[in-house]
Amino acid sequence: MPTNKVLLIDEDASFRDVVKAELVRTGYEVVLAEDGKEGVALAKSEHPNLILMDIVMPGLDGFEALAILKRDAETADIPVVMLTNYLTQDNTRKAKELGAVDFWVKAMHGPNELAEAVKKIFSESQSAA
């Protein structure tokens, strides 16, 4: 079975470390980026099976990075879940319009819940294939 690789893009180093530890414990390979620009570059070079991306980041924010990823044939098919602590209808709508498969509020989900949600996304995508 191929490795399921997750790219986690978030400026908060402690959040990245905690989520990475839980995803690795659950059996995923995890690649980390601290901003949108680095995340877009890693999406192209690492070819992850899923991207978890914060919205609010310096430089290239999550919405801008998502738009770039979805316009590029190399990365357009990678499912992207947007992460934020700012739950608004505008953010949710914009994420969906730009092509995100889901939208999670970080403060409402612990690392184990995120790992379970990742597992569900992978099982759905593998059963659809």
Steps between C-alpha positions, in 0.01 A plus 500: 500500500644842410586743777238765565690827511353810663634852447424721802534873431469720809705787643459374859797271568349346815175418315700344215705289742200371697296416189802341329568279803139377504490439122833313507376293795192415293718383211528797265806657349493874575674788325495843668494854361473824695338721236310491173799556274695211653186288499435551129863407422483187718167397346675494161816323618355257757171406328297455820170310500337767720574860601395651833546878475446793732329807358677776691872496419756770418579568137292259295188421705308174482238625255767632260698176529183293442420697184855440369483128580165455328614686184810281460445168319770339718318575826136563402381149594650498851220534758548806722345551844512856627581552869418811698384640829285757319173331417292729283256427221721706266807288580308175460343613172828630359684178591238289320492732197878474466483120509560395862342165588439599862542776756605430861512732797824422683370596845209256464713196407785341692787329316336158542177628342696646209676165456162322494367749244811444285446124523139547385607713202756238395254213533238690297748587226630142480150352482410749224807401296 
